[in-house]
Amino acid sequence: MTKTEQLNDAIRKIAERANIRENDLFHLTPVSRDGAGIFIMGIKWPEGARLCEEIERVVTGFPSIGDASCVALLPPVVDAVISAARSPVPVSTAVPDRDGPGRAAADRHHAGRCEPDARP
């Protein structure tokens, strides 16, 4: 199973646990050429925000989307999402601190956020 398939399945499982009907709420675009697993996760606005909030609840370090319609998922976040979905009960899965102790948690939290799209 590819990393894209694993992540797709993991997000669907997390949505299912939260009783979120995720039909067409998100789309994954792999952006890494190797197997590292860098993704852009596009969401349908505003319904997809709830899905991201649920992932954020179980994966410490999942980038907050605010009012954005996409979020960049780096390999540690992808691995944490997959791990959280594999857990038999919802648990908070921390993203490894790859930036060292000097970087604030809030900075890491928003590091993968895409720019908001234009909305009326």
mmCIF file of the C-alpha atoms, coordinates in Angstrom:
data_MODEL
# 
_entry.id   MODEL 
# 
loop_
_atom_site.group_PDB 
_atom_site.id 
_atom_site.type_symbol 
_atom_site.label_atom_id 
_atom_site.label_alt_id 
_atom_site.label_comp_id 
_atom_site.label_asym_id 
_atom_site.label_entity_id 
_atom_site.label_seq_id 
_atom_site.pdbx_PDB_ins_code 
_atom_site.Cartn_x 
_atom_site.Cartn_y 
_atom_site.Cartn_z 
_atom_site.occupancy 
_atom_site.B_iso_or_equiv 
_atom_site.pdbx_formal_charge 
_atom_site.auth_seq_id 
_atom_site.auth_comp_id 
_atom_site.auth_asym_id 
_atom_site.auth_atom_id 
_atom_site.pdbx_PDB_model_num 
ATOM 1   C CA . MET A 1 1   ? 0.000   0.000  0.000  1.00 0.00 ? 1   MET A CA 1 
ATOM 2   C CA . THR A 1 2   ? 1.403   3.399  -0.959 1.00 0.00 ? 2   THR A CA 1 
ATOM 3   C CA . LYS A 1 3   ? 1.825   6.277  1.483  1.00 0.00 ? 3   LYS A CA 1 
ATOM 4   C CA . THR A 1 4   ? -1.001  8.101  -0.335 1.00 0.00 ? 4   THR A CA 1 
ATOM 5   C CA . GLU A 1 5   ? -3.339  5.145  0.163  1.00 0.00 ? 5   GLU A CA 1 
ATOM 6   C CA . GLN A 1 6   ? -2.312  4.783  3.814  1.00 0.00 ? 6   GLN A CA 1 
ATOM 7   C CA . LEU A 1 7   ? -2.933  8.469  4.504  1.00 0.00 ? 7   LEU A CA 1 
ATOM 8   C CA . ASN A 1 8   ? -6.220  8.460  2.592  1.00 0.00 ? 8   ASN A CA 1 
ATOM 9   C CA . ASP A 1 9   ? -7.433  5.439  4.571  1.00 0.00 ? 9   ASP A CA 1 
ATOM 10  C CA . ALA A 1 10  ? -6.241  6.968  7.847  1.00 0.00 ? 10  ALA A CA 1 
ATOM 11  C CA . ILE A 1 11  ? -8.120  10.229 7.283  1.00 0.00 ? 11  ILE A CA 1 
ATOM 12  C CA . ARG A 1 12  ? -11.266 8.317  6.345  1.00 0.00 ? 12  ARG A CA 1 
ATOM 13  C CA . LYS A 1 13  ? -10.972 6.190  9.508  1.00 0.00 ? 13  LYS A CA 1 
ATOM 14  C CA . ILE A 1 14  ? -10.522 9.248  11.732 1.00 0.00 ? 14  ILE A CA 1 
ATOM 15  C CA . ALA A 1 15  ? -13.551 10.857 10.055 1.00 0.00 ? 15  ALA A CA 1 
ATOM 16  C CA . GLU A 1 16  ? -15.600 7.706  10.580 1.00 0.00 ? 16  GLU A CA 1 
ATOM 17  C CA . ARG A 1 17  ? -14.715 7.610  14.290 1.00 0.00 ? 17  ARG A CA 1 
ATOM 18  C CA . ALA A 1 18  ? -15.898 11.210 14.607 1.00 0.00 ? 18  ALA A CA 1 
ATOM 19  C CA . ASN A 1 19  ? -19.144 10.465 12.729 1.00 0.00 ? 19  ASN A CA 1 
ATOM 20  C CA . ILE A 1 20  ? -18.125 12.794 9.906  1.00 0.00 ? 20  ILE A CA 1 
ATOM 21  C CA . ARG A 1 21  ? -19.381 11.920 6.453  1.00 0.00 ? 21  ARG A CA 1 
ATOM 22  C CA . GLU A 1 22  ? -16.172 12.628 4.572  1.00 0.00 ? 22  GLU A CA 1 
ATOM 23  C CA . ASN A 1 23  ? -17.448 12.151 1.015  1.00 0.00 ? 23  ASN A CA 1 
ATOM 24  C CA . ASP A 1 24  ? -15.399 14.561 -1.080 1.00 0.00 ? 24  ASP A CA 1 
ATOM 25  C CA . LEU A 1 25  ? -14.381 16.676 1.930  1.00 0.00 ? 25  LEU A CA 1 
ATOM 26  C CA . PHE A 1 26  ? -10.674 16.307 1.224  1.00 0.00 ? 26  PHE A CA 1 
ATOM 27  C CA . HIS A 1 27  ? -8.217  15.608 -1.550 1.00 0.00 ? 27  HIS A CA 1 
ATOM 28  C CA . LEU A 1 28  ? -4.567  14.596 -1.177 1.00 0.00 ? 28  LEU A CA 1 
ATOM 29  C CA . THR A 1 29  ? -1.881  15.700 -3.600 1.00 0.00 ? 29  THR A CA 1 
ATOM 30  C CA . PRO A 1 30  ? 1.537   14.080 -3.111 1.00 0.00 ? 30  PRO A CA 1 
ATOM 31  C CA . VAL A 1 31  ? 4.297   16.596 -3.782 1.00 0.00 ? 31  VAL A CA 1 
ATOM 32  C CA . SER A 1 32  ? 7.447   14.609 -2.996 1.00 0.00 ? 32  SER A CA 1 
ATOM 33  C CA . ARG A 1 33  ? 9.246   12.663 -5.689 1.00 0.00 ? 33  ARG A CA 1 
ATOM 34  C CA . ASP A 1 34  ? 10.545  10.067 -3.264 1.00 0.00 ? 34  ASP A CA 1 
ATOM 35  C CA . GLY A 1 35  ? 8.665   8.013  -0.713 1.00 0.00 ? 35  GLY A CA 1 
ATOM 36  C CA . ALA A 1 36  ? 9.061   10.675 1.983  1.00 0.00 ? 36  ALA A CA 1 
ATOM 37  C CA . GLY A 1 37  ? 5.372   11.472 1.925  1.00 0.00 ? 37  GLY A CA 1 
ATOM 38  C CA . ILE A 1 38  ? 4.936   15.226 1.601  1.00 0.00 ? 38  ILE A CA 1 
ATOM 39  C CA . PHE A 1 39  ? 1.308   16.079 0.783  1.00 0.00 ? 39  PHE A CA 1 
ATOM 40  C CA . ILE A 1 40  ? -0.999  19.003 0.232  1.00 0.00 ? 40  ILE A CA 1 
ATOM 41  C CA . MET A 1 41  ? -4.390  18.244 1.744  1.00 0.00 ? 41  MET A CA 1 
ATOM 42  C CA . GLY A 1 42  ? -7.112  20.307 0.100  1.00 0.00 ? 42  GLY A CA 1 
ATOM 43  C CA . ILE A 1 43  ? -10.441 20.526 1.880  1.00 0.00 ? 43  ILE A CA 1 
ATOM 44  C CA . LYS A 1 44  ? -13.915 21.536 0.816  1.00 0.00 ? 44  LYS A CA 1 
ATOM 45  C CA . TRP A 1 45  ? -14.726 24.733 2.617  1.00 0.00 ? 45  TRP A CA 1 
ATOM 46  C CA . PRO A 1 46  ? -16.348 25.091 5.111  1.00 0.00 ? 46  PRO A CA 1 
ATOM 47  C CA . GLU A 1 47  ? -17.451 21.485 5.701  1.00 0.00 ? 47  GLU A CA 1 
ATOM 48  C CA . GLY A 1 48  ? -13.910 20.099 5.593  1.00 0.00 ? 48  GLY A CA 1 
ATOM 49  C CA . ALA A 1 49  ? -12.835 22.312 8.475  1.00 0.00 ? 49  ALA A CA 1 
ATOM 50  C CA . ARG A 1 50  ? -14.550 19.953 10.919 1.00 0.00 ? 50  ARG A CA 1 
ATOM 51  C CA . LEU A 1 51  ? -12.552 17.024 9.505  1.00 0.00 ? 51  LEU A CA 1 
ATOM 52  C CA . CYS A 1 52  ? -9.295  18.930 9.997  1.00 0.00 ? 52  CYS A CA 1 
ATOM 53  C CA . GLU A 1 53  ? -10.336 19.888 13.518 1.00 0.00 ? 53  GLU A CA 1 
ATOM 54  C CA . GLU A 1 54  ? -10.916 16.215 14.317 1.00 0.00 ? 54  GLU A CA 1 
ATOM 55  C CA . ILE A 1 55  ? -7.517  15.223 12.917 1.00 0.00 ? 55  ILE A CA 1 
ATOM 56  C CA . GLU A 1 56  ? -5.963  18.102 14.872 1.00 0.00 ? 56  GLU A CA 1 
ATOM 57  C CA . ARG A 1 57  ? -7.639  16.734 18.021 1.00 0.00 ? 57  ARG A CA 1 
ATOM 58  C CA . VAL A 1 58  ? -5.997  13.306 17.678 1.00 0.00 ? 58  VAL A CA 1 
ATOM 59  C CA . VAL A 1 59  ? -2.692  14.358 16.094 1.00 0.00 ? 59  VAL A CA 1 
ATOM 60  C CA . THR A 1 60  ? -0.734  16.865 18.133 1.00 0.00 ? 60  THR A CA 1 
ATOM 61  C CA . GLY A 1 61  ? 1.134   18.991 15.608 1.00 0.00 ? 61  GLY A CA 1 
ATOM 62  C CA . PHE A 1 62  ? -1.409  18.753 12.781 1.00 0.00 ? 62  PHE A CA 1 
ATOM 63  C CA . PRO A 1 63  ? -1.362  22.228 11.243 1.00 0.00 ? 63  PRO A CA 1 
ATOM 64  C CA . SER A 1 64  ? -4.376  24.368 12.092 1.00 0.00 ? 64  SER A CA 1 
ATOM 65  C CA . ILE A 1 65  ? -6.235  25.426 8.974  1.00 0.00 ? 65  ILE A CA 1 
ATOM 66  C CA . GLY A 1 66  ? -7.924  28.552 10.270 1.00 0.00 ? 66  GLY A CA 1 
ATOM 67  C CA . ASP A 1 67  ? -9.751  29.805 7.190  1.00 0.00 ? 67  ASP A CA 1 
ATOM 68  C CA . ALA A 1 68  ? -7.430  28.126 4.669  1.00 0.00 ? 68  ALA A CA 1 
ATOM 69  C CA . SER A 1 69  ? -8.616  25.560 2.159  1.00 0.00 ? 69  SER A CA 1 
ATOM 70  C CA . CYS A 1 70  ? -5.405  23.540 2.182  1.00 0.00 ? 70  CYS A CA 1 
ATOM 71  C CA . VAL A 1 71  ? -2.698  22.383 4.516  1.00 0.00 ? 71  VAL A CA 1 
ATOM 72  C CA . ALA A 1 72  ? 0.819   21.066 3.871  1.00 0.00 ? 72  ALA A CA 1 
ATOM 73  C CA . LEU A 1 73  ? 1.504   17.723 5.534  1.00 0.00 ? 73  LEU A CA 1 
ATOM 74  C CA . LEU A 1 74  ? 5.171   16.920 6.101  1.00 0.00 ? 74  LEU A CA 1 
ATOM 75  C CA . PRO A 1 75  ? 6.346   13.331 6.704  1.00 0.00 ? 75  PRO A CA 1 
ATOM 76  C CA . PRO A 1 76  ? 6.210   13.418 10.539 1.00 0.00 ? 76  PRO A CA 1 
ATOM 77  C CA . VAL A 1 77  ? 2.598   14.646 10.403 1.00 0.00 ? 77  VAL A CA 1 
ATOM 78  C CA . VAL A 1 78  ? 1.651   12.062 7.767  1.00 0.00 ? 78  VAL A CA 1 
ATOM 79  C CA . ASP A 1 79  ? 3.144   9.296  9.902  1.00 0.00 ? 79  ASP A CA 1 
ATOM 80  C CA . ALA A 1 80  ? 1.345   10.589 13.004 1.00 0.00 ? 80  ALA A CA 1 
ATOM 81  C CA . VAL A 1 81  ? -2.031  10.655 11.177 1.00 0.00 ? 81  VAL A CA 1 
ATOM 82  C CA . ILE A 1 82  ? -1.516  7.083  9.959  1.00 0.00 ? 82  ILE A CA 1 
ATOM 83  C CA . SER A 1 83  ? -0.473  5.996  13.456 1.00 0.00 ? 83  SER A CA 1 
ATOM 84  C CA . ALA A 1 84  ? -3.486  7.673  15.095 1.00 0.00 ? 84  ALA A CA 1 
ATOM 85  C CA . ALA A 1 85  ? -5.861  5.912  12.714 1.00 0.00 ? 85  ALA A CA 1 
ATOM 86  C CA . ARG A 1 86  ? -4.274  2.537  13.422 1.00 0.00 ? 86  ARG A CA 1 
ATOM 87  C CA . SER A 1 87  ? -4.794  2.924  17.152 1.00 0.00 ? 87  SER A CA 1 
ATOM 88  C CA . PRO A 1 88  ? -7.813  0.898  18.314 1.00 0.00 ? 88  PRO A CA 1 
ATOM 89  C CA . VAL A 1 89  ? -9.049  3.840  20.377 1.00 0.00 ? 89  VAL A CA 1 
ATOM 90  C CA . PRO A 1 90  ? -8.623  7.522  19.570 1.00 0.00 ? 90  PRO A CA 1 
ATOM 91  C CA . VAL A 1 91  ? -5.437  8.789  21.192 1.00 0.00 ? 91  VAL A CA 1 
ATOM 92  C CA . SER A 1 92  ? -3.455  11.929 20.741 1.00 0.00 ? 92  SER A CA 1 
ATOM 93  C CA . THR A 1 93  ? -0.400  11.195 18.603 1.00 0.00 ? 93  THR A CA 1 
ATOM 94  C CA . ALA A 1 94  ? 2.425   13.701 18.859 1.00 0.00 ? 94  ALA A CA 1 
ATOM 95  C CA . VAL A 1 95  ? 4.476   14.752 15.865 1.00 0.00 ? 95  VAL A CA 1 
ATOM 96  C CA . PRO A 1 96  ? 8.196   14.395 16.616 1.00 0.00 ? 96  PRO A CA 1 
ATOM 97  C CA . ASP A 1 97  ? 9.848   17.734 17.316 1.00 0.00 ? 97  ASP A CA 1 
ATOM 98  C CA . ARG A 1 98  ? 12.180  17.987 14.339 1.00 0.00 ? 98  ARG A CA 1 
ATOM 99  C CA . ASP A 1 99  ? 12.806  21.683 14.885 1.00 0.00 ? 99  ASP A CA 1 
ATOM 100 C CA . GLY A 1 100 ? 14.470  21.403 18.270 1.00 0.00 ? 100 GLY A CA 1 
ATOM 101 C CA . PRO A 1 101 ? 13.440  22.742 21.648 1.00 0.00 ? 101 PRO A CA 1 
ATOM 102 C CA . GLY A 1 102 ? 13.946  26.398 20.707 1.00 0.00 ? 102 GLY A CA 1 
ATOM 103 C CA . ARG A 1 103 ? 10.918  26.611 18.427 1.00 0.00 ? 103 ARG A CA 1 
ATOM 104 C CA . ALA A 1 104 ? 7.603   27.301 20.119 1.00 0.00 ? 104 ALA A CA 1 
ATOM 105 C CA . ALA A 1 105 ? 4.847   24.701 19.849 1.00 0.00 ? 105 ALA A CA 1 
ATOM 106 C CA . ALA A 1 106 ? 2.509   27.293 18.329 1.00 0.00 ? 106 ALA A CA 1 
ATOM 107 C CA . ASP A 1 107 ? 5.065   27.994 15.581 1.00 0.00 ? 107 ASP A CA 1 
ATOM 108 C CA . ARG A 1 108 ? 5.299   24.302 14.732 1.00 0.00 ? 108 ARG A CA 1 
ATOM 109 C CA . HIS A 1 109 ? 1.512   24.025 14.858 1.00 0.00 ? 109 HIS A CA 1 
ATOM 110 C CA . HIS A 1 110 ? 0.956   26.615 12.109 1.00 0.00 ? 110 HIS A CA 1 
ATOM 111 C CA . ALA A 1 111 ? 4.040   25.849 10.025 1.00 0.00 ? 111 ALA A CA 1 
ATOM 112 C CA . GLY A 1 112 ? 2.219   23.756 7.405  1.00 0.00 ? 112 GLY A CA 1 
ATOM 113 C CA . ARG A 1 113 ? -0.739  26.058 6.837  1.00 0.00 ? 113 ARG A CA 1 
ATOM 114 C CA . CYS A 1 114 ? -1.411  27.226 3.277  1.00 0.00 ? 114 CYS A CA 1 
ATOM 115 C CA . GLU A 1 115 ? -2.499  30.726 2.498  1.00 0.00 ? 115 GLU A CA 1 
ATOM 116 C CA . PRO A 1 116 ? -6.256  31.290 2.673  1.00 0.00 ? 116 PRO A CA 1 
ATOM 117 C CA . ASP A 1 117 ? -8.055  31.295 -0.626 1.00 0.00 ? 117 ASP A CA 1 
ATOM 118 C CA . ALA A 1 118 ? -10.131 34.283 -1.692 1.00 0.00 ? 118 ALA A CA 1 
ATOM 119 C CA . ARG A 1 119 ? -13.681 34.161 -0.383 1.00 0.00 ? 119 ARG A CA 1 
ATOM 120 C CA . PRO A 1 120 ? -16.427 36.730 -0.648 1.00 0.00 ? 120 PRO A CA 1 
# 
